[in-house]
Amino acid sequence: MDNSGMFVGLDIGTTSIKVIVAEYVKGQMNVIGVGNERSEGLNRGVIVDIDKAVAAIKSAVRQAEEKASIQIQNVVVGIPANMLSIEPCNGMITIDDQAREINDRDVQNVSLSALTQNLPPEREVIDLQAEEFVVDGFDGIKDPRAMVGVRLEMHGMLFTGAKTVIHNTRKAVEQAGLTIETMIVSPLAQGKTIMSDGEQDFGTILIDLGGGETTAAVIHDHRLKYTYTDDEGGAYITRDISVVLNTSLENAEKIKRDYGYADSLQASDDNEFPVEVVGQSQPTQISERYLAEIIEARVGQIFENVKQHLTGIGALKLPGGIVLTGGVAALPGIADLAADTFDVNVRVYIPDQMGLRHPSFTQALSLVTYRGQMSEIDLLVKSAANGTGTIQFNNSDQFAAPQQSGKRRREQPAKKERPKKEKKDRAQGIKSFFSDFFD
């Protein structure tokens, strides 16, 4: 399948809204436009004021349009993992009285049959993924089209979310004058695009340290199997700095970005910087170590909350360790603090595209990457889940020409040795154990 075309990813985050326009040419992705606007009307990843969110989305889209010299119409929207439910589903249809070739409509029909299970009125289908098709008892088939058969089955995974979250997102995007091409579960897109094949296969934990919340996702056997959302994120760190140092939130955010360390053992007592204190005419000198202790206290609490939930399902026994991303992951020392807390291997993912080399762009970039890599079968199954009944394999015609209208870099101090915890013995047969746990 030739996925050449343009795709637009829309990441509606708590602290910022990002838009990325990417062009796919023969499987190669080129980013041609980026928009980044401060969020309004969101709380913990959920839109709570549609009008304010619409204004922020419009501003971010306008920035991307100007840089890409196009007029954006369709967008791929990320849905947060708040109240996400993941469950297996199965569908089966009879092709005909006599064997014939399976076509696109048959794939859609068997996908629809997998959606017949009753959902609570407060939940809505976000996505449906086919794991395998079975034709007349022959399983392990990825694409059944053009095969001859009488009976077609599909085994897949169903993703549902809170109807309020989905409705508010859809409403805000539509009021911003955009059409939703498809909605994608954000941690699903991230895991599928930033992890290696081995990490997805043997099992890896993705922790997205966002501004409004922290999301942990477990990818195993190339499937998203578990998500957990903690209500604390980068905004909490900023608020802590503001309260402890008695400075404005704006100053606290700037201080965090310019001088912050997640690991206090990597910060220096000798390096100091001025802080404007409310009620004082002269700034106060604060050491990097003192600031790092404030940050580490909050980040450590977030990690402990996540660790408690991951330990409960045995996820920390997976060999892939942890991948950190999201805006907070840009803090120096974050990987060391996470490795010390979780006692597993930890790496930080940073996009390598020019102009996007910051972990806060990971989610928006993963949306367009994931969409560009979707196969025709993926699109057929998803069209059934979305109730569109239409198939759009290439969307290069959705764009038009735009209408005409009149941290500074710090020298890293030498890392101080952190007392090493005694490593626990790893249980053998991790992959099979975790597979049995979920199955």
C-alpha positions as CSV (number, residue, x, y, z in Angstrom):
1,M,0.0,0.0,0.0
2,D,1.3,3.5,-0.9
3,N,0.6,5.8,2.0
4,S,1.9,8.9,0.2
5,G,-0.1,12.0,1.3
6,M,-0.3,14.6,4.0
7,F,-1.5,14.0,7.5
8,V,-2.1,16.5,10.3
9,G,-1.8,15.5,14.0
10,L,-3.6,17.4,16.6
11,D,-2.4,16.9,20.2
12,I,-4.8,18.7,22.7
13,G,-2.8,18.7,25.8
14,T,-3.4,20.3,29.2
15,T,-0.7,22.9,29.0
16,S,-0.2,23.2,25.2
17,I,-1.9,22.3,21.9
18,K,0.4,21.1,19.1
19,V,-0.3,20.7,15.5
20,I,2.1,18.8,13.1
21,V,1.7,18.7,9.3
22,A,3.6,15.8,7.8
23,E,4.0,14.7,4.3
24,Y,4.5,11.0,3.4
25,V,6.4,10.2,0.2
26,K,7.1,6.5,-0.5
27,G,7.1,5.7,3.2
28,Q,9.3,8.6,4.2
29,M,7.9,11.3,6.5
30,N,8.8,14.9,6.3
31,V,7.4,17.5,8.7
32,I,6.5,20.6,6.8
33,G,4.5,22.6,9.4
34,V,4.2,23.0,13.2
35,G,1.9,24.9,15.5
36,N,2.2,25.3,19.2
37,E,-0.2,27.2,21.4
38,R,-0.8,27.5,25.1
39,S,-3.8,25.5,26.1
40,E,-7.0,27.0,27.5
41,G,-10.1,25.3,28.8
42,L,-8.5,21.9,29.7
43,N,-8.0,20.2,33.0
44,R,-6.0,17.0,33.5
45,G,-6.1,16.2,29.8
46,V,-9.9,16.7,29.4
47,I,-11.6,19.7,27.7
48,V,-13.8,21.4,30.3
49,D,-14.4,24.7,28.5
50,I,-15.1,24.1,24.8
51,D,-15.0,27.8,23.7
52,K,-11.6,28.4,25.2
53,A,-10.2,25.2,23.8
54,V,-11.6,26.1,20.3
55,A,-9.7,29.4,20.3
56,A,-6.4,27.7,21.3
57,I,-6.9,25.0,18.6
58,K,-7.6,27.6,15.9
59,S,-4.4,29.5,16.9
60,A,-2.2,26.4,16.8
61,V,-3.7,25.4,13.4
62,R,-3.2,28.8,12.0
63,Q,0.5,28.7,12.9
64,A,0.9,25.3,11.2
65,E,-1.0,26.5,8.1
66,E,1.4,29.5,7.7
67,K,4.5,27.4,8.0
68,A,3.2,24.6,5.7
69,S,1.6,27.0,3.2
70,I,-1.6,24.9,3.2
71,Q,-5.1,25.1,4.5
72,I,-5.8,22.4,7.0
73,Q,-9.2,20.6,6.8
74,N,-8.8,17.1,8.2
75,V,-6.9,16.2,11.4
76,V,-5.9,13.1,13.3
77,V,-6.8,13.7,16.9
78,G,-5.3,12.0,20.0
79,I,-7.6,10.8,22.8
80,P,-6.1,10.6,26.3
81,A,-6.1,7.4,28.3
82,N,-8.4,8.8,30.9
83,M,-10.9,6.1,31.8
84,L,-9.7,4.0,28.8
85,S,-11.0,0.4,28.7
86,I,-9.2,-2.3,26.6
87,E,-10.9,-5.6,26.0
88,P,-10.8,-8.5,23.5
89,C,-13.5,-8.8,20.9
90,N,-14.5,-11.3,18.3
91,G,-16.6,-11.2,15.1
92,M,-17.9,-13.8,12.7
93,I,-19.9,-13.6,9.4
94,T,-20.9,-16.0,6.7
95,I,-19.5,-14.9,3.4
96,D,-22.1,-16.8,1.2
97,D,-23.7,-20.2,0.7
98,Q,-20.8,-21.0,-1.6
99,A,-17.2,-20.0,-1.3
100,R,-16.2,-16.7,-3.0
101,E,-13.4,-14.2,-2.7
102,I,-13.4,-12.0,0.4
103,N,-13.6,-8.2,-0.3
104,D,-13.4,-4.9,1.5
105,R,-17.1,-5.0,2.5
106,D,-16.7,-8.4,4.1
107,V,-13.9,-7.1,6.3
108,Q,-16.0,-4.2,7.4
109,N,-19.0,-6.5,8.1
110,V,-16.9,-8.8,10.3
111,S,-15.6,-5.8,12.1
112,L,-19.1,-4.6,12.7
113,S,-20.1,-8.0,14.1
114,A,-17.3,-7.6,16.7
115,L,-18.9,-4.4,18.0
116,T,-22.2,-6.1,18.9
117,Q,-21.4,-6.3,22.6
118,N,-23.4,-4.0,24.8
119,L,-21.6,-0.9,26.1
120,P,-22.7,1.2,29.1
121,P,-24.5,4.4,28.0
122,E,-21.6,6.5,29.3
123,R,-19.0,4.8,27.1
124,E,-18.2,5.1,23.4
125,V,-16.0,3.2,21.0
126,I,-12.7,4.9,20.2
127,D,-10.9,2.3,18.2
128,L,-11.0,-1.3,17.0
129,Q,-7.9,-3.2,16.0
130,A,-7.8,-6.5,14.2
131,E,-5.1,-9.0,15.5
132,E,-5.9,-11.8,13.1
133,F,-8.5,-13.1,10.7
134,V,-9.7,-16.7,10.4
135,V,-11.0,-18.0,7.1
136,D,-12.8,-21.4,7.3
137,G,-10.7,-22.4,10.3
138,F,-7.4,-21.2,9.0
139,D,-6.0,-18.6,11.5
140,G,-3.1,-16.2,11.7
141,I,-4.3,-14.3,8.6
142,K,-3.5,-10.5,8.5
143,D,-5.3,-9.7,5.3
144,P,-8.1,-12.0,4.2
145,R,-9.0,-10.1,1.0
146,A,-8.9,-12.1,-2.3
147,M,-8.9,-15.3,-0.3
148,V,-11.7,-17.8,-1.0
149,G,-13.9,-18.8,1.9
150,V,-17.4,-19.3,3.4
151,R,-16.9,-18.1,6.9
152,L,-14.8,-15.1,8.1
153,E,-13.8,-14.5,11.7
154,M,-11.9,-11.6,13.3
155,H,-10.1,-11.5,16.7
156,G,-9.2,-8.0,17.9
157,M,-9.0,-5.5,20.6
158,L,-11.7,-2.9,21.4
159,F,-10.9,0.5,22.9
160,T,-13.6,2.5,24.6
161,G,-13.6,5.7,26.5
162,A,-15.8,8.1,28.5
163,K,-18.4,9.5,26.2
164,T,-18.0,13.0,27.8
165,V,-14.3,13.1,27.0
166,I,-14.8,12.0,23.4
167,H,-17.8,14.3,22.8
168,N,-16.1,17.4,24.2
169,T,-13.0,16.7,22.0
170,R,-15.1,16.1,18.9
171,K,-17.2,19.2,19.6
172,A,-14.1,21.5,20.1
173,V,-12.4,20.3,16.9
174,E,-15.5,20.7,14.8
175,Q,-16.2,24.2,16.2
176,A,-12.6,25.1,15.2
177,G,-13.7,24.4,11.6
178,L,-11.9,21.1,11.3
179,T,-13.0,17.6,10.3
180,I,-11.8,14.6,12.3
181,E,-10.3,12.1,10.0
182,T,-9.8,9.6,12.8
183,M,-9.3,9.5,16.6
184,I,-6.4,7.5,18.0
185,V,-5.7,6.5,21.5
186,S,-2.6,8.5,22.3
187,P,-0.5,5.9,24.2
188,L,-1.3,3.4,21.5
189,A,0.1,5.7,18.8
190,Q,3.2,6.5,20.9
191,G,4.0,2.9,21.8
192,K,3.7,1.8,18.2
193,T,5.9,4.5,16.8
194,I,8.7,5.2,19.4
195,M,9.4,1.7,20.6
196,S,11.5,-0.8,18.7
197,D,10.1,-4.1,17.4
198,G,11.8,-6.0,20.2
199,E,10.5,-3.6,22.9
200,Q,6.9,-4.0,21.6
201,D,7.3,-7.7,21.4
202,F,8.9,-8.6,24.8
203,G,7.2,-5.9,26.7
204,T,8.0,-2.3,27.7
205,I,6.4,0.4,29.8
206,L,5.8,3.9,28.3
207,I,5.5,6.8,30.7
208,D,4.3,10.1,29.2
209,L,5.2,12.9,31.7
210,G,2.8,15.6,30.4
211,G,2.0,19.0,31.8
212,G,-1.4,18.1,33.2
213,E,-1.1,14.4,33.9
214,T,1.2,11.4,33.7
215,T,0.2,8.3,31.7
216,A,1.8,4.9,32.0
217,A,1.1,2.4,29.2
218,V,2.2,-1.2,28.9
219,I,3.0,-2.5,25.4
220,H,3.4,-6.3,25.1
221,D,3.1,-8.7,22.2
222,H,2.7,-5.6,20.0
223,R,-0.5,-4.7,21.9
224,L,-1.5,-2.0,24.2
225,K,-2.6,-4.0,27.3
226,Y,-2.8,-1.6,30.2
227,T,-2.9,2.1,30.9
228,Y,-2.9,4.1,34.1
229,T,-3.3,7.9,34.4
230,D,-2.0,9.9,37.4
231,D,-3.5,13.4,37.9
232,E,-0.1,15.0,38.6
233,G,2.1,16.4,35.9
234,G,4.5,19.2,35.1
235,A,2.0,21.9,36.2
236,Y,2.2,20.5,39.7
237,I,6.0,20.9,39.7
238,T,5.6,24.5,38.5
239,R,3.1,25.2,41.3
240,D,5.4,23.7,43.9
241,I,8.2,25.9,42.8
242,S,5.9,28.9,42.9
243,V,4.7,28.2,46.4
244,V,8.1,27.3,48.0
245,L,10.0,30.2,46.4
246,N,7.1,32.6,46.7
247,T,7.3,33.6,43.0
248,S,4.8,33.8,40.2
249,L,3.8,30.8,38.2
250,E,5.3,32.4,35.1
251,N,8.6,32.8,36.8
252,A,8.4,29.3,38.3
253,E,7.9,27.8,34.9
254,K,10.9,29.7,33.4
255,I,13.1,28.7,36.4
256,K,12.1,25.1,36.0
257,R,13.0,25.1,32.3
258,D,16.3,27.0,32.7
259,Y,17.8,25.6,35.9
260,G,15.7,22.6,36.9
261,Y,17.1,19.1,37.6
262,A,14.9,16.1,38.4
263,D,17.8,14.4,40.3
264,S,19.1,16.6,43.1
265,L,22.3,14.7,43.3
266,Q,23.2,16.1,39.8
267,A,22.6,19.7,40.8
268,S,25.2,22.0,42.4
269,D,25.1,23.9,45.6
270,D,27.6,26.5,44.1
271,N,25.6,27.5,41.1
272,E,23.0,30.1,42.0
273,F,20.4,32.1,40.1
274,P,18.2,35.1,40.9
275,V,14.5,34.6,41.7
276,E,11.9,37.4,41.8
277,V,10.1,37.1,45.1
278,V,6.6,38.5,45.6
279,G,6.7,41.4,48.0
280,Q,10.5,42.0,47.7
281,S,12.2,44.7,45.5
282,Q,15.4,42.7,45.1
283,P,15.6,39.1,43.8
284,T,16.8,36.3,46.0
285,Q,19.6,34.0,45.1
286,I,18.7,30.3,45.0
287,S,21.0,27.3,44.4
288,E,20.3,24.7,41.7
289,R,20.4,22.0,44.4
290,Y,17.6,23.7,46.4
291,L,15.4,24.0,43.3
292,A,16.2,20.3,42.3
293,E,15.1,19.1,45.8
294,I,11.7,20.8,45.2
295,I,11.4,19.2,41.7
296,E,12.6,15.8,42.9
297,A,10.0,15.7,45.7
298,R,7.1,16.0,43.2
299,V,8.6,13.8,40.4
300,G,9.4,11.2,43.0
301,Q,5.9,11.2,44.2
302,I,4.6,10.8,40.7
303,F,6.9,7.9,40.1
304,E,5.9,6.2,43.3
305,N,2.2,6.4,42.4
306,V,2.9,4.9,39.0
307,K,5.2,2.2,40.5
308,Q,2.4,1.1,42.8
309,H,0.1,0.4,39.9
310,L,2.7,-1.2,37.7
311,T,3.9,-3.5,40.5
312,G,0.3,-4.7,41.0
313,I,0.2,-6.2,37.5
314,G,3.8,-7.4,37.4
315,A,4.7,-5.0,34.6
316,L,8.0,-4.1,36.1
317,K,9.2,-7.6,35.4
318,L,9.1,-7.0,31.6
319,P,12.5,-7.0,30.0
320,G,12.0,-3.8,28.0
321,G,12.2,-1.5,31.0
322,I,10.8,2.0,30.8
323,V,10.7,4.6,28.0
324,L,10.1,8.2,29.3
325,T,8.7,11.0,27.1
326,G,6.5,14.1,27.4
327,G,7.6,17.6,28.4
328,V,8.7,16.8,32.0
329,A,11.1,14.1,30.5
330,A,13.3,17.0,29.3
331,L,14.5,17.6,32.9
332,P,18.1,16.6,33.3
333,G,18.5,13.6,35.6
334,I,15.0,12.3,35.0
335,A,16.2,8.9,33.7
336,D,18.5,8.4,36.7
337,L,15.7,9.2,39.2
338,A,13.3,6.9,37.4
339,A,15.9,4.0,37.2
340,D,16.5,4.4,41.0
341,T,12.8,4.4,41.7
342,F,11.6,1.6,39.4
343,D,14.9,-0.5,39.5
344,V,14.7,-1.2,35.7
345,N,16.5,0.1,32.6
346,V,15.2,3.6,31.6
347,R,15.7,5.6,28.5
348,V,14.3,9.0,27.4
349,Y,12.8,9.3,24.0
350,I,13.3,12.6,22.1
351,P,12.1,13.1,18.5
352,D,15.0,13.6,16.0
353,Q,13.2,15.7,13.5
354,M,14.6,19.2,13.1
355,G,12.7,21.8,15.2
356,L,10.9,19.0,17.2
357,R,13.8,17.8,19.3
358,H,12.0,18.0,22.6
359,P,9.9,15.2,24.2
360,S,6.9,17.4,24.5
361,F,6.4,16.9,20.7
362,T,6.4,13.1,20.9
363,Q,2.6,12.7,21.1
364,A,1.7,15.0,18.2
365,L,4.4,13.5,16.1
366,S,3.3,9.9,16.9
367,L,-0.2,10.7,15.7
368,V,0.9,11.5,12.2
369,T,3.5,8.7,12.2
370,Y,0.9,6.2,13.3
371,R,-1.6,7.3,10.7
372,G,0.9,7.3,7.9
373,Q,1.8,3.7,8.7
374,M,-1.7,2.4,8.9
375,S,-2.5,-0.4,6.4
376,E,-5.6,-0.7,4.3
377,I,-6.9,-3.4,6.6
378,D,-6.4,-1.1,9.6
379,L,-8.4,1.6,7.8
380,L,-11.2,-0.8,6.9
381,V,-11.6,-2.1,10.4
382,K,-11.4,1.4,11.9
383,S,-14.0,2.8,9.4
384,A,-16.4,0.2,10.8
385,A,-15.6,1.2,14.4
386,N,-16.1,4.8,13.6
387,G,-19.4,4.1,11.8
388,T,-18.2,6.0,8.7
389,G,-18.7,3.2,6.2
390,T,-16.2,5.0,4.0
391,I,-12.7,4.1,3.1
392,Q,-10.0,6.8,2.6
393,F,-6.6,5.2,1.9
394,N,-4.9,8.4,0.7
395,N,-5.9,11.8,1.9
396,S,-3.5,14.0,-0.2
397,D,-6.5,15.8,-1.7
398,Q,-7.7,17.2,1.7
399,F,-5.4,20.1,1.5
400,A,-5.8,23.3,-0.4
401,A,-3.6,26.4,-0.9
402,P,-4.1,28.9,1.9
403,Q,-6.4,31.8,1.4
404,Q,-4.5,35.1,0.9
405,S,-5.0,37.7,3.6
406,G,-3.9,41.5,3.7
407,K,17.3,27.7,27.6
408,R,20.2,28.6,27.5
409,R,22.7,25.7,27.6
410,R,24.2,24.9,31.0
411,E,27.4,23.0,31.7
412,Q,26.5,19.8,33.4
413,P,28.2,19.3,36.8
414,A,29.9,16.0,37.5
415,K,27.4,13.4,38.4
416,K,27.6,12.3,42.0
417,E,27.3,8.7,42.8
418,R,23.9,7.6,44.0
419,P,24.0,4.6,46.4
420,K,23.1,1.6,44.3
421,K,20.2,-0.5,45.5
422,E,20.8,-4.2,45.6
423,K,19.5,-5.6,42.3
424,K,16.7,-8.1,42.7
425,D,16.9,-11.4,40.9
426,R,14.9,-11.4,37.7
427,A,12.4,-14.2,37.4
428,Q,12.9,-16.4,34.4
429,G,10.2,-16.8,31.7
430,I,9.1,-13.2,32.0
431,K,7.5,-13.0,28.6
432,S,5.3,-16.1,29.0
433,F,4.3,-15.1,32.5
434,F,3.2,-11.7,31.5
435,S,1.3,-13.0,28.5
436,D,-0.5,-15.5,30.7
437,F,-1.3,-12.7,33.1
438,F,-3.1,-10.7,30.5
439,D,-4.7,-13.6,28.7
